[in-house]
Amino acid sequence: MKSNKCSKPFNDEQMEKAPRYYSCHRLDSPILRPYPNWEAHNQRKEVPELVSAFRTKVDSCGQLWVLDTGFSDLNTDNPKQIVLPRIVIYDLKTDKLLRVYQIPEEQFNKEDSFFSNIVIEEDGCDNSIAYLADLGKPSLVVYDFKQNKSWMVTHHYFHIDPTAGNMNVSGVSYIGTDGLYGLALSEKNEEGFSTLYFHPKTSFNEFTVSTKVLRNETALQNASAVFSEFKLLGSRGPKAQSGVSFLHKKTGVLFYSLVNLNAVACWRTSLQNYTIQSQGRIFMSNELMVSPEDIKVDQNDTLWVLSNKLPVFLYTFLEYKEYNFRILKSSVKEAIAGTACDSKIKYNHTIMMNITGNSRGVNLAAGTGAVSLNMMYITIGALLLLLASR
């Protein structure tokens, strides 16, 4: 593992109270504030409040759900399990810690499990259900907030597609082994249940299942009886492995990253077919959006994308004289305009079948009237990001 060095501005004693990350050069980007405070990230504690906040979600009650993997030193051959994987919940109004739920050891595998995503199905402030993706086992853990208990779901569709393992992100080649990763929830139906859209990261396919199935712990014990309740939606096509996803309920548009293409794409859930032709490509750049690792849409219908060069960090080294972490944003309306996701147009069957990136942001609209998309971006020089969304 190579690294770039720069002079340390603190001595060892000062570093105990100072930020553990510092910049090797001055940036124009804003300095991020640790949440809820620096003490919560103090790794010298016997049981740190937070170790590795891999994914966050904010519900409509103003509660921040943090998926803490419990790992440190992930970019080494010997990552350390400081604490077991858990859900940490804060009240954003007061910044107070509300609850810590440790996932029971029988619901994950210490050697292989890694929890990569969380989505929340709300029913009031005290009756939410959380769904957690474990890419390593692979499995889905369902957490009932009211009962403060969880159960594990397994299925063949959570596993990798061996034909999708060839990954290349900005010249960094590696073999993908990540199972269940992308999770997104639809609006609830008349029965009060949502559709969960999901996919392994090492896969070209998208799948669905009703949360009515996932919330029935008793029925899930008979795996063969519920197997057919999980559905194959369709394929994104060649080179279209996807990581994170987010469903904008107001428009019914599913946004998702394309990790091999450094791109963000979309699909309108009201369409009957999930095909290459029915999907839109929103933004793609080998410079501004290397490895889009998180996608959110906030209450103002703003689409947010975080890129962080994660494969570069894991498999080679980051060049700290470059911008490595970026937040990009666009209104949902502008993002989908002219694409197959725009409800005002019918999708065009001539959508690009083979797409390669370039060094600039380009228009990849799939609609009948192609329009360019100018995404505003903010560069940041820190590892911590909390994107609040509903």
C-alpha positions as a Python dict, from the first residue, in 0.01 Angstrom:
ca = {
    (1, 'M'): (0, 0, 0),
    (2, 'K'): (158, 323, -115),
    (3, 'S'): (89, 658, 47),
    (4, 'N'): (175, 1019, 1),
    (5, 'K'): (340, 1188, 297),
    (6, 'C'): (323, 1541, 427),
    (7, 'S'): (434, 1709, 747),
    (8, 'K'): (214, 1640, 1049),
    (9, 'P'): (83, 1964, 1204),
    (10, 'F'): (32, 1808, 1549),
    (11, 'N'): (252, 1615, 1788),
    (12, 'D'): (126, 1283, 1926),
    (13, 'E'): (-17, 1436, 2242),
    (14, 'Q'): (-205, 1703, 2049),
    (15, 'M'): (-336, 1445, 1803),
    (16, 'E'): (-540, 1283, 2079),
    (17, 'K'): (-764, 1590, 2090),
    (18, 'A'): (-715, 1717, 1737),
    (19, 'P'): (-879, 1586, 1418),
    (20, 'R'): (-730, 1256, 1306),
    (21, 'Y'): (-738, 1368, 944),
    (22, 'Y'): (-558, 1674, 817),
    (23, 'S'): (-497, 1823, 475),
    (24, 'C'): (-159, 1806, 305),
    (25, 'H'): (-238, 2126, 120),
    (26, 'R'): (-487, 2408, 129),
    (27, 'L'): (-817, 2365, -49),
    (28, 'D'): (-1097, 2600, -135),
    (29, 'S'): (-1351, 2338, -28),
    (30, 'P'): (-1540, 2384, 299),
    (31, 'I'): (-1417, 2205, 608),
    (32, 'L'): (-1661, 1938, 721),
    (33, 'R'): (-1787, 1921, 1077),
    (34, 'P'): (-1769, 1582, 1251),
    (35, 'Y'): (-2109, 1452, 1352),
    (36, 'P'): (-2222, 1461, 1623),
    (37, 'N'): (-1880, 1567, 1759),
    (38, 'W'): (-1516, 1460, 1761),
    (39, 'E'): (-1560, 1260, 2081),
    (40, 'A'): (-1805, 1024, 1909),
    (41, 'H'): (-1520, 928, 1674),
    (42, 'N'): (-1262, 874, 1949),
    (43, 'Q'): (-1109, 535, 1868),
    (44, 'R'): (-918, 527, 2197),
    (45, 'K'): (-1238, 444, 2383),
    (46, 'E'): (-1295, 83, 2482),
    (47, 'V'): (-1619, 93, 2281),
    (48, 'P'): (-1616, 387, 2037),
    (49, 'E'): (-1951, 549, 1964),
    (50, 'L'): (-1878, 530, 1590),
    (51, 'V'): (-1610, 331, 1410),
    (52, 'S'): (-1693, 315, 1040),
    (53, 'A'): (-2009, 494, 929),
    (54, 'F'): (-2044, 325, 592),
    (55, 'R'): (-2397, 441, 507),
    (56, 'T'): (-2650, 689, 650),
    (57, 'K'): (-3021, 753, 617),
    (58, 'V'): (-3246, 1023, 762),
    (59, 'D'): (-3614, 952, 820),
    (60, 'S'): (-3902, 1200, 819),
    (61, 'C'): (-3893, 1215, 1200),
    (62, 'G'): (-3551, 1376, 1194),
    (63, 'Q'): (-3366, 1062, 1302),
    (64, 'L'): (-3029, 980, 1153),
    (65, 'W'): (-2973, 607, 1101),
    (66, 'V'): (-2604, 518, 1073),
    (67, 'L'): (-2490, 178, 949),
    (68, 'D'): (-2163, 118, 1133),
    (69, 'T'): (-1963, -174, 993),
    (70, 'G'): (-1735, -173, 1296),
    (71, 'F'): (-1424, -220, 1078),
    (72, 'S'): (-1107, -13, 1062),
    (73, 'D'): (-807, -38, 826),
    (74, 'L'): (-1020, -168, 541),
    (75, 'N'): (-748, -89, 288),
    (76, 'T'): (-504, -332, 449),
    (77, 'D'): (-465, -709, 438),
    (78, 'N'): (-574, -728, 802),
    (79, 'P'): (-881, -512, 866),
    (80, 'K'): (-972, -487, 1233),
    (81, 'Q'): (-1320, -556, 1372),
    (82, 'I'): (-1331, -294, 1649),
    (83, 'V'): (-1700, -353, 1725),
    (84, 'L'): (-1960, -584, 1575),
    (85, 'P'): (-2181, -437, 1298),
    (86, 'R'): (-2461, -221, 1434),
    (87, 'I'): (-2721, 46, 1374),
    (88, 'V'): (-2660, 378, 1550),
    (89, 'I'): (-2951, 624, 1563),
    (90, 'Y'): (-2932, 996, 1646),
    (91, 'D'): (-3190, 1269, 1697),
    (92, 'L'): (-3091, 1541, 1450),
    (93, 'K'): (-3283, 1803, 1649),
    (94, 'T'): (-3068, 1755, 1958),
    (95, 'D'): (-2775, 1550, 1820),
    (96, 'K'): (-2836, 1302, 2103),
    (97, 'L'): (-2774, 932, 2066),
    (98, 'L'): (-3110, 753, 2071),
    (99, 'R'): (-3025, 388, 2022),
    (100, 'V'): (-2750, 144, 1935),
    (101, 'Y'): (-2860, -193, 1800),
    (102, 'Q'): (-2595, -458, 1755),
    (103, 'I'): (-2676, -714, 1490),
    (104, 'P'): (-2687, -1060, 1652),
    (105, 'E'): (-2388, -1277, 1569),
    (106, 'E'): (-2606, -1554, 1426),
    (107, 'Q'): (-2727, -1310, 1157),
    (108, 'F'): (-2390, -1251, 993),
    (109, 'N'): (-2061, -1424, 921),
    (110, 'K'): (-1757, -1277, 1096),
    (111, 'E'): (-1524, -1391, 820),
    (112, 'D'): (-1722, -1271, 518),
    (113, 'S'): (-1999, -1030, 618),
    (114, 'F'): (-1984, -660, 542),
    (115, 'F'): (-2294, -443, 576),
    (116, 'S'): (-2298, -194, 292),
    (117, 'N'): (-2643, -35, 277),
    (118, 'I'): (-2955, 57, 473),
    (119, 'V'): (-3303, 176, 375),
    (120, 'I'): (-3594, 265, 603),
    (121, 'E'): (-3962, 181, 558),
    (122, 'E'): (-4147, 429, 778),
    (123, 'D'): (-4475, 392, 966),
    (124, 'G'): (-4465, 669, 1223),
    (125, 'C'): (-4161, 756, 1430),
    (126, 'D'): (-4162, 443, 1645),
    (127, 'N'): (-4265, 173, 1400),
    (128, 'S'): (-4004, 185, 1124),
    (129, 'I'): (-3849, -117, 955),
    (130, 'A'): (-3487, -105, 836),
    (131, 'Y'): (-3341, -329, 565),
    (132, 'L'): (-2964, -389, 571),
    (133, 'A'): (-2759, -533, 286),
    (134, 'D'): (-2477, -773, 372),
    (135, 'L'): (-2260, -802, 61),
    (136, 'G'): (-2038, -1078, 198),
    (137, 'K'): (-2264, -1350, 335),
    (138, 'P'): (-2468, -1238, 131),
    (139, 'S'): (-2800, -1170, 303),
    (140, 'L'): (-3056, -909, 401),
    (141, 'V'): (-3116, -826, 767),
    (142, 'V'): (-3458, -686, 859),
    (143, 'Y'): (-3470, -470, 1174),
    (144, 'D'): (-3797, -387, 1353),
    (145, 'F'): (-3752, -62, 1549),
    (146, 'K'): (-4061, -110, 1767),
    (147, 'Q'): (-3971, -464, 1872),
    (148, 'N'): (-3597, -385, 1870),
    (149, 'K'): (-3522, -716, 1701),
    (150, 'S'): (-3397, -835, 1365),
    (151, 'W'): (-3400, -1142, 1143),
    (152, 'M'): (-3200, -1255, 843),
    (153, 'V'): (-3321, -1325, 488),
    (154, 'T'): (-3124, -1525, 233),
    (155, 'H'): (-3189, -1579, -138),
    (156, 'H'): (-3004, -1685, -452),
    (157, 'Y'): (-3062, -1341, -603),
    (158, 'F'): (-2838, -1185, -337),
    (159, 'H'): (-2533, -1366, -477),
    (160, 'I'): (-2288, -1237, -737),
    (161, 'D'): (-2308, -1307, -1109),
    (162, 'P'): (-1973, -1471, -1198),
    (163, 'T'): (-1989, -1321, -1549),
    (164, 'A'): (-1999, -968, -1402),
    (165, 'G'): (-1679, -990, -1200),
    (166, 'N'): (-1450, -800, -1438),
    (167, 'M'): (-1426, -449, -1292),
    (168, 'N'): (-1221, -152, -1413),
    (169, 'V'): (-1256, 190, -1254),
    (170, 'S'): (-1032, 462, -1398),
    (171, 'G'): (-761, 214, -1492),
    (172, 'V'): (-780, 16, -1167),
    (173, 'S'): (-871, -343, -1255),
    (174, 'Y'): (-997, -589, -997),
    (175, 'I'): (-1232, -885, -960),
    (176, 'G'): (-1567, -788, -808),
    (177, 'T'): (-1691, -1013, -528),
    (178, 'D'): (-1962, -796, -370),
    (179, 'G'): (-2304, -954, -332),
    (180, 'L'): (-2620, -772, -221),
    (181, 'Y'): (-2551, -399, -231),
    (182, 'G'): (-2809, -167, -389),
    (183, 'L'): (-3138, -115, -202),
    (184, 'A'): (-3427, 120, -283),
    (185, 'L'): (-3786, 133, -157),
    (186, 'S'): (-4096, 235, -351),
    (187, 'E'): (-4399, 418, -216),
    (188, 'K'): (-4629, 197, -7),
    (189, 'N'): (-4924, 25, -173),
    (190, 'E'): (-5280, 5, -39),
    (191, 'E'): (-5180, -277, 195),
    (192, 'G'): (-4907, -64, 349),
    (193, 'F'): (-4611, -246, 194),
    (194, 'S'): (-4336, -126, -40),
    (195, 'T'): (-4146, -288, -324),
    (196, 'L'): (-3778, -334, -248),
    (197, 'Y'): (-3558, -293, -556),
    (198, 'F'): (-3223, -463, -501),
    (199, 'H'): (-2913, -593, -675),
    (200, 'P'): (-2570, -738, -600),
    (201, 'K'): (-2286, -505, -694),
    (202, 'T'): (-2125, -779, -901),
    (203, 'S'): (-2423, -823, -1131),
    (204, 'F'): (-2594, -671, -1434),
    (205, 'N'): (-2946, -748, -1308),
    (206, 'E'): (-3210, -577, -1096),
    (207, 'F'): (-3453, -767, -870),
    (208, 'T'): (-3762, -692, -663),
    (209, 'V'): (-3951, -830, -365),
    (210, 'S'): (-4245, -701, -162),
    (211, 'T'): (-4168, -596, 193),
    (212, 'K'): (-4480, -793, 287),
    (213, 'V'): (-4264, -1101, 235),
    (214, 'L'): (-3961, -961, 415),
    (215, 'R'): (-4159, -851, 721),
    (216, 'N'): (-4312, -1195, 774),
    (217, 'E'): (-4043, -1357, 988),
    (218, 'T'): (-4243, -1677, 1028),
    (219, 'A'): (-4306, -1731, 656),
    (220, 'L'): (-3940, -1665, 575),
    (221, 'Q'): (-3840, -1971, 774),
    (222, 'N'): (-3975, -2178, 484),
    (223, 'A'): (-3734, -2051, 218),
    (224, 'S'): (-3872, -2268, -62),
    (225, 'A'): (-4225, -2137, -5),
    (226, 'V'): (-4126, -1773, -53),
    (227, 'F'): (-3850, -1823, -313),
    (228, 'S'): (-4075, -1729, -607),
    (229, 'E'): (-4182, -1404, -436),
    (230, 'F'): (-3844, -1261, -536),
    (231, 'K'): (-3857, -1142, -899),
    (232, 'L'): (-3600, -1076, -1171),
    (233, 'L'): (-3681, -730, -1307),
    (234, 'G'): (-3431, -718, -1594),
    (235, 'S'): (-3077, -639, -1704),
    (236, 'R'): (-2887, -310, -1724),
    (237, 'G'): (-2670, -453, -2001),
    (238, 'P'): (-2296, -510, -2049),
    (239, 'K'): (-2052, -322, -1823),
    (240, 'A'): (-2348, -197, -1619),
    (241, 'Q'): (-2265, -327, -1272),
    (242, 'S'): (-2437, -105, -1017),
    (243, 'G'): (-2361, -3, -662),
    (244, 'V'): (-2595, 228, -473),
    (245, 'S'): (-2948, 325, -573),
    (246, 'F'): (-3229, 556, -461),
    (247, 'L'): (-3595, 572, -561),
    (248, 'H'): (-3748, 920, -586),
    (249, 'K'): (-4105, 849, -479),
    (250, 'K'): (-4257, 1168, -619),
    (251, 'T'): (-4160, 1081, -977),
    (252, 'G'): (-4120, 707, -935),
    (253, 'V'): (-3770, 728, -1086),
    (254, 'L'): (-3503, 486, -968),
    (255, 'F'): (-3154, 639, -970),
    (256, 'Y'): (-2847, 415, -955),
    (257, 'S'): (-2472, 423, -1003),
    (258, 'L'): (-2285, 243, -1280),
    (259, 'V'): (-1952, 167, -1117),
    (260, 'N'): (-1762, 51, -1427),
    (261, 'L'): (-1870, 360, -1621),
    (262, 'N'): (-1832, 630, -1354),
    (263, 'A'): (-2192, 718, -1426),
    (264, 'V'): (-2538, 765, -1278),
    (265, 'A'): (-2838, 624, -1461),
    (266, 'C'): (-3213, 606, -1409),
    (267, 'W'): (-3527, 403, -1480),
    (268, 'R'): (-3891, 505, -1447),
    (269, 'T'): (-4069, 244, -1235),
    (270, 'S'): (-4401, 305, -1411),
    (271, 'L'): (-4255, 143, -1723),
    (272, 'Q'): (-4338, -223, -1763),
    (273, 'N'): (-4001, -329, -1901),
    (274, 'Y'): (-3660, -292, -1739),
    (275, 'T'): (-3437, -301, -2046),
    (276, 'I'): (-3135, -118, -2182),
    (277, 'Q'): (-3370, 81, -2404),
    (278, 'S'): (-3592, 195, -2115),
    (279, 'Q'): (-3305, 327, -1903),
    (280, 'G'): (-3153, 673, -1912),
    (281, 'R'): (-2793, 781, -1857),
    (282, 'I'): (-2783, 1105, -1660),
    (283, 'F'): (-2419, 1194, -1604),
    (284, 'M'): (-2086, 1031, -1669),
    (285, 'S'): (-1732, 1154, -1608),
    (286, 'N'): (-1395, 990, -1555),
    (287, 'E'): (-1280, 1307, -1383),
    (288, 'L'): (-1567, 1452, -1180),
    (289, 'M'): (-1743, 1132, -1076),
    (290, 'V'): (-1493, 850, -1030),
    (291, 'S'): (-1671, 578, -832),
    (292, 'P'): (-2012, 723, -737),
    (293, 'E'): (-2060, 566, -392),
    (294, 'D'): (-2378, 726, -261),
    (295, 'I'): (-2697, 869, -409),
    (296, 'K'): (-2970, 1058, -226),
    (297, 'V'): (-3266, 1279, -315),
    (298, 'D'): (-3372, 1531, -51),
    (299, 'Q'): (-3711, 1682, 32),
    (300, 'N'): (-3646, 1965, -215),
    (301, 'D'): (-3613, 1716, -503),
    (302, 'T'): (-3239, 1769, -531),
    (303, 'L'): (-3034, 1473, -647),
    (304, 'W'): (-2704, 1435, -459),
    (305, 'V'): (-2416, 1210, -562),
    (306, 'L'): (-2100, 1137, -363),
    (307, 'S'): (-1791, 1012, -548),
    (308, 'N'): (-1479, 907, -359),
    (309, 'K'): (-1246, 695, -577),
    (310, 'L'): (-1298, 398, -344),
    (311, 'P'): (-1138, 133, -573),
    (312, 'V'): (-835, 358, -620),
    (313, 'F'): (-805, 388, -242),
    (314, 'L'): (-846, 14, -183),
    (315, 'Y'): (-626, -126, -460),
    (316, 'T'): (-361, 139, -532),
    (317, 'F'): (-322, 476, -361),
    (318, 'L'): (-482, 818, -362),
    (319, 'E'): (-295, 1117, -499),
    (320, 'Y'): (-361, 1376, -229),
    (321, 'K'): (-269, 1666, -454),
    (322, 'E'): (-581, 1590, -654),
    (323, 'Y'): (-947, 1621, -562),
    (324, 'N'): (-1053, 1272, -454),
    (325, 'F'): (-1390, 1334, -292),
    (326, 'R'): (-1673, 1520, -457),
    (327, 'I'): (-2038, 1599, -397),
    (328, 'L'): (-2241, 1660, -711),
    (329, 'K'): (-2599, 1782, -726),
    (330, 'S'): (-2878, 1854, -969),
    (331, 'S'): (-3252, 1898, -951),
    (332, 'V'): (-3436, 1577, -1032),
    (333, 'K'): (-3628, 1758, -1307),
    (334, 'E'): (-3311, 1869, -1484),
    (335, 'A'): (-3140, 1534, -1430),
    (336, 'I'): (-3406, 1328, -1608),
    (337, 'A'): (-3509, 1583, -1870),
    (338, 'G'): (-3485, 1436, -2218),
    (339, 'T'): (-3404, 1086, -2095),
    (340, 'A'): (-3608, 769, -2094),
    (341, 'C'): (-3695, 855, -1732),
    (342, 'D'): (-3880, 1172, -1833),
    (343, 'S'): (-4254, 1102, -1811),
    (344, 'K'): (-4322, 1354, -2090),
    (345, 'I'): (-4152, 1147, -2357),
    (346, 'K'): (-4146, 791, -2477),
    (347, 'Y'): (-3812, 621, -2455),
    (348, 'N'): (-3608, 574, -2769),
    (349, 'H'): (-3488, 227, -2865),
    (350, 'T'): (-3167, 376, -3007),
    (351, 'I'): (-3016, 432, -2660),
    (352, 'M'): (-2641, 375, -2657),
    (353, 'M'): (-2561, 6, -2622),
    (354, 'N'): (-2189, 42, -2568),
    (355, 'I'): (-2083, 340, -2362),
    (356, 'T'): (-1732, 440, -2271),
    (357, 'G'): (-1626, 728, -2051),
    (358, 'N'): (-1420, 1036, -2124),
    (359, 'S'): (-1246, 1296, -1915),
    (360, 'R'): (-1535, 1539, -1917),
    (361, 'G'): (-1899, 1532, -1818),
    (362, 'V'): (-2103, 1445, -2126),
    (363, 'N'): (-2468, 1426, -2216),
    (364, 'L'): (-2590, 1069, -2217),
    (365, 'A'): (-2960, 1132, -2250),
    (366, 'A'): (-3168, 846, -2381),
    (367, 'G'): (-3483, 1036, -2467),
    (368, 'T'): (-3619, 1165, -2795),
    (369, 'G'): (-3491, 1515, -2727),
    (370, 'A'): (-3143, 1495, -2587),
    (371, 'V'): (-3063, 1773, -2343),
    (372, 'S'): (-2734, 1842, -2173),
    (373, 'L'): (-2707, 1821, -1797),
    (374, 'N'): (-2487, 2060, -1604),
    (375, 'M'): (-2431, 1911, -1259),
    (376, 'M'): (-2300, 2148, -994),
    (377, 'Y'): (-2023, 1995, -784),
    (378, 'I'): (-1845, 2074, -461),
    (379, 'T'): (-1501, 1926, -398),
    (380, 'I'): (-1415, 1814, -45),
    (381, 'G'): (-1095, 1697, 120),
    (382, 'A'): (-1235, 1475, 396),
    (383, 'L'): (-1368, 1123, 439),
    (384, 'L'): (-1681, 1197, 646),
    (385, 'L'): (-2010, 1270, 469),
    (386, 'L'): (-2362, 1266, 606),
    (387, 'L'): (-2625, 1328, 339),
    (388, 'A'): (-2964, 1393, 494),
    (389, 'S'): (-3261, 1280, 291),
    (390, 'R'): (-3610, 1155, 335),
}
